[in-house]
Amino acid sequence: MNFGRIHHVSINVADADASRRFYTEVLGMGLLERPDFPFAGAWLDAGEQQVHLIEVAGFIPPRGQHFALEVDDLDGTMAELETRGVDISDPSEIAGVCRQAFFTDPTGNLIELNQPLT
């Protein structure tokens, strides 16, 4: 078996419109064409991968589940997101691996900013 990169992650959200605005306007992801599914959502360009949003009424995110966005400059990215109203955790370091910080989307999904150290 030989896997390539992860093509996309699918994220359940309580409000597809609010989440689409957050991911495109605040995080700067591009909006992609999406098939006409019978449920609300959005497909987003996240660099070499995609994030798919799926609206699920009353969805409550599981604790601890998250995905990570790799960044070259954690401090600069945090500063920019903070000017856009995003509340971000203090950065921490996993020795020899990465620096990281966390924030949530409008539904409460946990997102990690990850700056590799190597």
N, CA and C of each residue as an Amber inpcrd file, in Angstrom:
protein
   354
   0.8450000  -1.1700000   0.0000000   0.0000000   0.0000000   0.0000000
   0.8950000   1.2390000   0.0000000   0.5430000   2.2280000  -0.8090000
   1.3520000   3.4350000  -0.8910000   0.4270000   4.6460000  -0.9180000
   0.4400000   5.4240000   0.1370000  -0.4010000   6.6200000   0.2140000
   0.3910000   7.8480000  -0.1990000  -0.2900000   8.7760000  -0.8250000
   0.2830000  10.0840000  -1.0960000  -0.0590000  11.0120000   0.0560000
  -0.0970000  12.2780000  -0.2190000  -0.4570000  13.2650000   0.8040000
  -1.9340000  13.1530000   1.1470000  -2.3380000  13.7620000   2.2220000
  -3.7620000  13.8290000   2.5410000  -4.4110000  14.7860000   1.5500000
  -5.4510000  14.3510000   0.8730000  -6.1420000  15.1730000  -0.1180000
  -7.0110000  16.2350000   0.5420000  -7.8220000  15.8130000   1.5340000
  -8.6620000  16.7780000   2.2380000  -9.0610000  16.2460000   3.6010000
  -9.4540000  17.1640000   4.4500000 -10.0940000  16.8120000   5.7110000
 -11.4970000  17.3820000   5.6520000 -12.4180000  16.6800000   6.2640000
 -13.8060000  17.1080000   6.3040000 -14.1150000  17.5540000   7.7290000
 -14.6610000  18.7600000   7.8730000 -14.9340000  19.3380000   9.1770000
 -16.4310000  19.5880000   9.3090000 -17.0490000  19.0300000  10.3340000
 -18.4540000  19.3310000  10.6110000 -18.5480000  20.7010000  11.2620000
 -19.5210000  21.4960000  10.8240000 -19.7300000  22.8420000  11.3620000
 -21.2200000  23.0520000  11.6240000 -21.5210000  23.9240000  12.5600000
 -22.9180000  24.1920000  12.8990000 -23.5690000  25.1570000  11.9150000
 -22.7990000  26.0670000  11.3250000 -23.3120000  27.0830000  10.4020000
 -22.3410000  27.1940000   9.2330000 -22.7100000  26.6310000   8.0840000
 -21.8120000  26.5980000   6.9330000 -21.4460000  27.9940000   6.4350000
 -22.4000000  28.9230000   6.4170000 -22.1090000  30.2700000   5.9250000
 -21.1140000  30.9940000   6.8290000 -21.3360000  30.9540000   8.1360000
 -20.4220000  31.6080000   9.0820000 -19.0370000  30.9710000   9.0090000
 -18.9900000  29.6620000   8.8950000 -17.7090000  28.9600000   8.8270000
 -16.9900000  29.2580000   7.5180000 -17.7230000  29.2780000   6.4070000
 -17.1080000  29.6140000   5.1150000 -16.4760000  30.9950000   5.1760000
 -17.1990000  31.9670000   5.7560000 -16.6390000  33.3170000   5.8760000
 -15.3720000  33.3090000   6.7300000 -15.3790000  32.5750000   7.8450000
 -14.2090000  32.5070000   8.7190000 -13.0100000  31.9230000   7.9710000
 -13.2170000  30.7880000   7.3240000 -12.0980000  30.1200000   6.6550000
 -11.5920000  30.9070000   5.4480000 -12.4660000  31.6260000   4.7510000
 -12.0170000  32.3940000   3.5840000 -11.5610000  33.7990000   3.9660000
 -12.3500000  34.5260000   4.7470000 -12.0360000  35.9210000   5.0430000
 -11.0080000  36.0860000   6.1580000 -11.0470000  35.2360000   7.1650000
 -10.1110000  35.3600000   8.2830000  -8.8410000  34.5550000   8.0290000
  -8.9890000  33.3020000   7.6070000  -7.8180000  32.4560000   7.3760000
  -7.2600000  32.5730000   5.9600000  -8.0220000  33.1390000   5.0390000
  -7.5220000  33.3720000   3.6860000  -7.5420000  32.1690000   2.7550000
  -8.3090000  31.1330000   3.0900000  -8.4080000  29.9830000   2.1930000
  -9.2760000  30.3350000   0.9930000  -8.9520000  29.7400000  -0.1390000
  -9.7330000  29.9750000  -1.3420000 -10.9640000  29.0890000  -1.3910000
 -12.0230000  29.6070000  -2.0010000 -13.2640000  28.8490000  -2.1590000
 -13.1860000  28.0480000  -3.4560000 -13.4820000  26.7450000  -3.3890000
 -13.4440000  25.8610000  -4.5470000 -14.8620000  25.5110000  -4.9930000
 -14.9790000  25.0920000  -6.2530000 -16.2600000  24.5830000  -6.7410000
 -16.6360000  23.3460000  -5.9450000 -17.9220000  23.2250000  -5.6510000
 -18.4200000  22.0990000  -4.8580000 -19.6500000  21.5240000  -5.5490000
 -19.7630000  20.2050000  -5.6160000 -20.9750000  19.6030000  -6.1950000
 -22.2200000  20.0510000  -5.4320000 -23.3500000  19.9140000  -6.0590000
 -24.6280000  20.3240000  -5.4590000 -25.1460000  19.2300000  -4.5360000
 -24.5510000  19.1520000  -3.3550000 -24.9770000  18.1640000  -2.3690000
 -26.2770000  18.6070000  -1.7120000 -27.0160000  17.6880000  -1.1020000
 -28.2800000  18.0470000  -0.4510000 -28.0910000  18.6110000   0.9680000
 -26.8940000  19.0430000   1.2850000 -26.6130000  19.6520000   2.5890000
 -25.6700000  20.8260000   2.3660000 -25.7180000  21.7880000   3.2700000
 -24.8820000  22.9850000   3.1460000 -23.4270000  22.6570000   3.4690000
 -22.5330000  23.4050000   2.8700000 -21.1120000  23.2180000   3.1270000
 -20.2800000  24.0390000   2.1710000 -18.9940000  23.7840000   2.1690000
 -18.0700000  24.4790000   1.2730000 -16.8110000  23.6390000   1.1260000
 -16.1590000  23.7740000  -0.0280000 -14.8590000  23.1740000  -0.2500000
 -13.8530000  24.3170000  -0.3260000 -12.7460000  24.1700000   0.4000000
 -11.7690000  25.2390000   0.5350000 -10.3750000  24.7800000   0.1320000
  -9.6290000  25.6890000  -0.4820000  -8.2490000  25.4440000  -0.8810000
  -7.3410000  25.8250000   0.2860000  -6.6270000  24.8240000   0.8170000
  -5.7110000  25.0520000   1.9400000  -4.2880000  24.6930000   1.5160000
  -3.8210000  25.2830000   0.4310000  -2.4830000  24.9760000  -0.0690000
  -2.5060000  23.7250000  -0.9120000  -1.7590000  22.7140000  -0.5150000
  -1.7230000  21.4680000  -1.2670000  -2.8300000  20.5110000  -0.8560000
  -3.6470000  20.8970000   0.1070000  -4.7610000  20.0810000   0.5570000
  -6.0480000  20.9070000   0.5100000  -7.1370000  20.2550000   0.8430000
  -8.4210000  20.9320000   0.8970000  -9.0610000  20.7130000   2.2660000
  -9.9190000  21.6650000   2.6490000 -10.7640000  21.5190000   3.8260000
 -12.1960000  21.5440000   3.3170000 -12.9720000  20.5180000   3.6630000
 -14.3760000  20.4580000   3.2770000 -15.2260000  20.7130000   4.5160000
 -16.1080000  21.6810000   4.4320000 -17.0170000  22.0010000   5.5370000
 -18.3590000  21.3360000   5.2760000 -18.9130000  20.7030000   6.2910000
 -20.2150000  20.0450000   6.1890000 -21.0850000  20.5530000   7.3340000
 -22.2090000  21.1660000   6.9870000 -23.1060000  21.6670000   8.0260000
 -23.8840000  20.5190000   8.6640000 -23.8050000  20.4420000   9.9910000
 -24.5200000  19.4390000  10.7680000 -25.2260000  20.1780000  11.8980000
 -26.5430000  20.2050000  11.8520000 -27.3150000  20.9390000  12.8620000
 -26.9710000  20.4550000  14.2670000 -26.6850000  21.4030000  15.1560000
 -26.4140000  21.0830000  16.5470000 -25.0810000  20.4120000  16.8090000
 -24.1910000  20.4230000  15.8330000 -22.9030000  19.7490000  15.9960000
 -22.0930000  20.3750000  17.1330000 -21.5240000  19.5200000  17.9630000
 -20.5990000  19.9330000  19.0250000 -19.2870000  19.1960000  18.7780000
 -18.1890000  19.9260000  18.5690000 -16.9180000  19.2700000  18.2450000
 -16.4110000  18.3880000  19.3830000 -15.8000000  17.2530000  19.0350000
 -15.2000000  16.4040000  20.0580000 -13.9940000  17.0960000  20.6780000
 -13.8130000  16.9000000  21.9400000 -12.7130000  17.5310000  22.6660000
 -11.3640000  16.9630000  22.2060000 -10.4390000  17.8590000  21.9010000
  -9.0870000  17.4500000  21.5320000  -8.8760000  17.1600000  20.0590000
  -9.9270000  16.8060000  19.3300000  -9.7720000  16.5300000  17.9010000
  -9.4040000  17.8270000  17.1950000  -8.4300000  17.7760000  16.3050000
  -7.9900000  18.9880000  15.6140000  -7.2680000  18.6250000  14.3230000
  -7.0120000  19.6520000  13.5400000  -6.0990000  19.5100000  12.4120000
  -5.1010000  20.6530000  12.5130000  -3.9450000  20.4730000  11.8790000
  -2.8710000  21.4580000  11.9960000  -2.5760000  22.0930000  10.6420000
  -2.3550000  23.3980000  10.6780000  -1.9180000  24.1560000   9.5110000
  -0.4460000  24.5110000   9.7220000   0.3970000  24.0860000   8.8000000
   1.8200000  24.3970000   8.9060000   2.0540000  25.8570000   8.5370000
   2.8800000  26.5400000   9.3290000   3.2340000  27.9350000   9.0600000
   4.7470000  28.0750000   9.1430000   5.2970000  29.0620000   8.4130000
   6.7320000  29.3370000   8.4540000   7.0910000  30.2360000   9.6290000
   6.1540000  31.0910000  10.0450000   6.4110000  32.0850000  11.0860000
   5.2300000  32.0940000  12.0520000   5.3350000  31.3180000  13.1150000
   4.2330000  31.1940000  14.0630000   3.8770000  32.5430000  14.6820000
   4.8710000  33.2880000  15.1280000   4.5920000  34.5670000  15.7890000
   3.9200000  35.5560000  14.8440000   4.4020000  35.6340000  13.6050000
   3.8000000  36.5380000  12.6250000   2.3810000  36.1360000  12.2670000
   2.1520000  34.8320000  12.1110000   0.8090000  34.3440000  11.7940000
  -0.1390000  34.6280000  12.9430000   0.3190000  34.3840000  14.1640000
  -0.5140000  34.6700000  15.3340000  -0.8770000  36.1490000  15.3990000
   0.0980000  37.0100000  15.1840000  -0.1490000  38.4550000  15.2380000
  -1.1800000  38.8680000  14.1940000  -1.0510000  38.3340000  12.9800000
  -2.0020000  38.6790000  11.9240000  -3.4100000  38.1910000  12.2600000
  -3.5210000  36.9640000  12.7400000  -4.8380000  36.4350000  13.0880000
  -5.4550000  37.1860000  14.2650000  -4.6390000  37.5900000  15.2160000
  -5.1530000  38.3570000  16.3580000  -5.7320000  39.6900000  15.9080000
  -5.1290000  40.3190000  14.8780000  -5.6900000  41.5770000  14.3590000
  -7.0290000  41.3340000  13.6690000  -7.2840000  40.0840000  13.2950000
  -8.5530000  39.7220000  12.6580000  -9.5620000  39.1810000  13.6750000
  -9.2400000  39.3330000  14.9600000 -10.1750000  38.9630000  16.0170000
 -10.1180000  37.5280000  16.4850000  -9.0870000  36.7880000  16.0900000
  -8.9720000  35.3870000  16.4850000  -8.2540000  35.3100000  17.8340000
  -8.8350000  34.5790000  18.7830000  -8.2520000  34.3530000  20.0950000
  -7.3910000  33.0960000  20.0230000  -6.0820000  33.2620000  20.2220000
  -5.1350000  32.1710000  20.0430000  -4.4390000  31.8740000  21.3640000
  -4.1710000  30.5900000  21.6100000  -3.4460000  30.2000000  22.8210000
  -2.0200000  30.7420000  22.7820000  -1.3860000  30.7580000  23.9320000
   0.0370000  31.0760000  23.9620000   0.7820000  29.9750000  23.2190000
   1.8690000  30.3320000  22.5370000   2.6220000  29.3040000  21.8300000
   3.3510000  28.3930000  22.8110000   3.5440000  27.1520000  22.3920000
   4.3370000  26.2020000  23.1660000   5.2590000  25.4690000  22.2020000
   6.2320000  24.7720000  22.7680000   7.1910000  24.0620000  21.9350000
   7.2500000  22.5980000  22.3240000   7.2790000  21.7440000  21.3240000
   7.5890000  20.3350000  21.5220000   9.0600000  20.2220000  21.1360000
   9.9110000  19.9980000  22.1120000  11.3580000  20.0500000  21.9310000
  11.8110000  19.2560000  20.7100000  12.5250000  19.9490000  19.8260000
  13.0770000  19.3160000  18.6440000  12.0890000  19.0290000  17.5340000
  10.8100000  19.3590000  17.7490000   9.7830000  19.0220000  16.7630000
   9.1520000  20.2700000  16.1600000   8.4790000  21.0800000  17.0030000
   7.7310000  22.2250000  16.4730000   7.3810000  23.2150000  17.5730000
   6.9560000  24.3970000  17.1320000   6.2680000  25.3590000  17.9810000
   4.8230000  25.3270000  17.5190000   3.8820000  25.4860000  18.4740000
   2.4820000  25.3850000  18.1090000   1.6340000  26.3100000  18.9610000
   0.4720000  26.6480000  18.4070000  -0.5450000  27.4200000  19.1160000
  -1.8890000  26.9700000  18.5630000  -2.9560000  27.2030000  19.3460000
  -4.2700000  26.6920000  18.9780000  -5.3320000  27.7870000  19.0200000
  -6.3480000  27.6290000  18.1800000  -7.5260000  28.5000000  18.1760000
  -8.7040000  27.6750000  17.6870000  -9.8950000  28.2500000  17.7190000
 -11.0840000  27.5290000  17.2660000 -11.7880000  28.3030000  16.1600000
 -12.5370000  27.5560000  15.3410000 -13.3860000  28.1780000  14.3260000
 -14.7230000  28.5400000  14.9700000 -15.6670000  29.1310000  14.2230000
 -16.9360000  29.5590000  14.8270000 -17.7490000  28.4390000  15.4820000
 -17.5520000  27.1890000  15.0580000 -18.2620000  26.0690000  15.6580000
 -17.5700000  25.5810000  16.9230000 -16.2850000  25.8780000  17.0640000
 -15.5050000  25.3900000  18.1920000 -14.5310000  24.2960000  17.8080000
 -14.3920000  24.0210000  16.4970000 -13.3910000  23.0520000  16.0430000
 -12.0020000  23.5990000  16.3500000 -11.1500000  22.7570000  16.9040000
  -9.8040000  23.1420000  17.2890000  -8.8730000  23.0850000  16.0810000
  -8.0920000  24.1540000  15.8930000  -7.1440000  24.2460000  14.7890000
  -5.7780000  24.5800000  15.3730000  -4.7740000  23.8490000  14.9490000
  -3.4040000  24.0740000  15.4010000  -2.6240000  24.8260000  14.3370000
  -1.8380000  25.7990000  14.7620000  -0.8130000  26.4080000  13.9130000
   0.4820000  25.6920000  14.2920000   1.2090000  25.1620000  13.3050000
   2.3690000  24.3420000  13.5790000   3.5620000  24.8640000  12.7760000
   4.6120000  25.2830000  13.4910000   5.8570000  25.7110000  12.8500000
   6.9220000  24.6740000  13.1510000   7.2550000  23.8200000  12.1570000
   8.2940000  22.8010000  12.3760000   9.6290000  23.4590000  12.7350000
  10.3960000  22.7950000  13.5930000  11.7130000  23.3190000  13.9960000
  12.8220000  22.8380000  13.0890000  12.5420000  21.8260000  12.2760000
  13.5920000  21.3160000  11.3930000  13.2060000  21.4970000   9.9500000
